[in-house]
Amino acid sequence: MNKKEVWVAYLLWFFLGALGVHKFYLQKMGMGILYIFTGGIFLIGLIVDLFTIPGQVRQFNQDNGFAM
């Protein structure tokens, strides 16, 4: 498992966010599947993710033993 980068998550969010690709990148499979079937939870989830991606990446890296 590799350390995740904020810029990669934002790039995936920008181009493929409604399909949940940024969620799959962060190993959140359930949320990724939910995003596929709801179009990013009817785009509201995408707006929330715009502001929370840095924290999500930080949390993933901390949970998997990567120093910040």
Secondary structure per residue as TSV (DSSP state, phi and psi in degrees):
chain	resnum	aa	ss	phi	psi
A	1	M	-	360.0	133.5
A	2	N	-	-102.5	155.9
A	3	K	-	-64.2	137.3
A	4	K	-	-93.9	150.0
A	5	E	-	-114.8	141.5
A	6	V	H	-63.2	-42.8
A	7	W	H	-63.9	-34.3
A	8	V	H	-68.4	-42.7
A	9	A	H	-61.7	-41.2
A	10	Y	H	-67.4	-37.6
A	11	L	H	-63.0	-45.4
A	12	L	H	-64.9	-39.6
A	13	W	H	-61.1	-43.4
A	14	F	H	-66.0	-46.4
A	15	F	H	-89.6	-32.1
A	16	L	H	-133.0	25.3
A	17	G	G	-61.5	-40.3
A	18	A	G	-65.1	-19.1
A	19	L	G	-93.9	-1.0
A	20	G	T	75.9	18.1
A	21	V	H	-61.5	-35.3
A	22	H	H	-66.3	-29.7
A	23	K	H	-70.8	-41.4
A	24	F	H	-62.9	-38.4
A	25	Y	H	-57.7	-36.7
A	26	L	T	-91.6	15.9
A	27	Q	T	63.7	28.0
A	28	K	-	-102.4	75.7
A	29	M	H	-62.5	-42.7
A	30	G	H	-61.7	-44.2
A	31	M	H	-67.6	-36.4
A	32	G	H	-60.9	-44.9
A	33	I	H	-64.9	-41.5
A	34	L	H	-60.5	-42.1
A	35	Y	H	-63.5	-38.3
A	36	I	H	-59.9	-46.9
A	37	F	H	-80.3	-16.3
A	38	T	H	-118.2	7.4
A	39	G	H	63.2	48.0
A	40	G	H	72.0	38.3
A	41	I	H	51.5	55.1
A	42	F	H	57.4	38.2
A	43	L	T	71.5	-14.1
A	44	I	H	-67.1	-40.8
A	45	G	H	-61.3	-35.2
A	46	L	H	-65.4	-39.5
A	47	I	H	-66.0	-42.2
A	48	V	H	-62.2	-43.8
A	49	D	H	-63.0	-29.8
A	50	L	H	-52.7	-37.2
A	51	F	H	-96.4	-18.1
A	52	T	H	-107.8	-3.9
A	53	I	H	-58.2	-44.7
A	54	P	H	-57.4	-41.2
A	55	G	H	-67.7	-37.3
A	56	Q	H	-65.0	-41.4
A	57	V	H	-67.2	-43.4
A	58	R	H	-59.7	-44.2
A	59	Q	H	-64.6	-43.4
A	60	F	H	-58.8	-47.2
A	61	N	H	-65.2	-38.7
A	62	Q	H	-67.7	-42.6
A	63	D	H	-64.3	-24.9
A	64	N	T	-107.1	16.4
A	65	G	T	79.6	20.9
A	66	F	-	-95.3	125.6
A	67	A	-	-72.1	146.1
A	68	M	-	-89.7	360.0
